[in-house]
Amino acid sequence: MKLIEILLALFCIFAAIYNFDLYDFNRCIVSILLLLTAVLTLSQNEKIKSFARNFAVALTIFLIMKILITG
């Protein structure tokens, strides 16, 4: 694993922790997506990567639809 991948994953984790807001649903989802990005970057298990990728896509579609409908 390259050093740049590890640094990118650490940056995503710190950004997710900084961005997390329990009272704002959109920011909560964005934090979860950032954590999933870190998991996808660090994981070497294909089953975990596949699950995280599918969950991230579903969560992204849900977030886009929610923003389009409610704002």
N, C-alpha and C positions, 0 to 999 in steps of 0.2 A: 504494500500500500504506500502510495506516495505521500510525502509530507504535505503537499498542497491539499490533498483530499482530507487529511486529518484536520488541517487548519480550517478548511471550509466547513467541515462537520462541527467543529467546536464553535465557529462563528454562528452557525445556524442554531445551535443549542443555546448560546448566550442571547441571541436575538429573540428566540422563542421565550426564554425566561423573562427578558426585559419587556417584551411586547404583551405578555399574558395579562389579561384583565378579566376577572371573573364576572364582572357586571356588564361587559360588552360582548355579546355573542359572536360578532364578526371577528374581533381581535382574538377571542378564544380559539376559533377555528383556524385563524392564520397561524397562531402559535402551534397548534397541533400539526399543521402542514409543514411548518419549519422543522419540527421534531421528526416528522416522517422523512423529510429530506436528509436529515442527519443519519437516520437509520439506513436509508437507501445508500448513502455514501459510505458508511462504515461496514455494513453487513456484507458478508461473503457467502451467506446461505441463500440459495436461490428461492426457497420456499418463502422465507421472510421477505426477500426483495419483491417477489411476486405479490404477496399479500399487501405489503406496504404500498406498492405502486397502484394496485387496484383500489385500495382504500383511499389513497390520496386523490385519485381521479374522481371517485364518487363524491368525496368531500368537497373537492373543487367545484364540481358541477352543482352541488347543493348550494355552496356559497354564492356562486354566480347567479343562480336562479333566485336565491333569497335577496340578493342585492338588487336585481332587476325588478322584483315584485314589490318589495317593501322599502327599499332604499337604504 
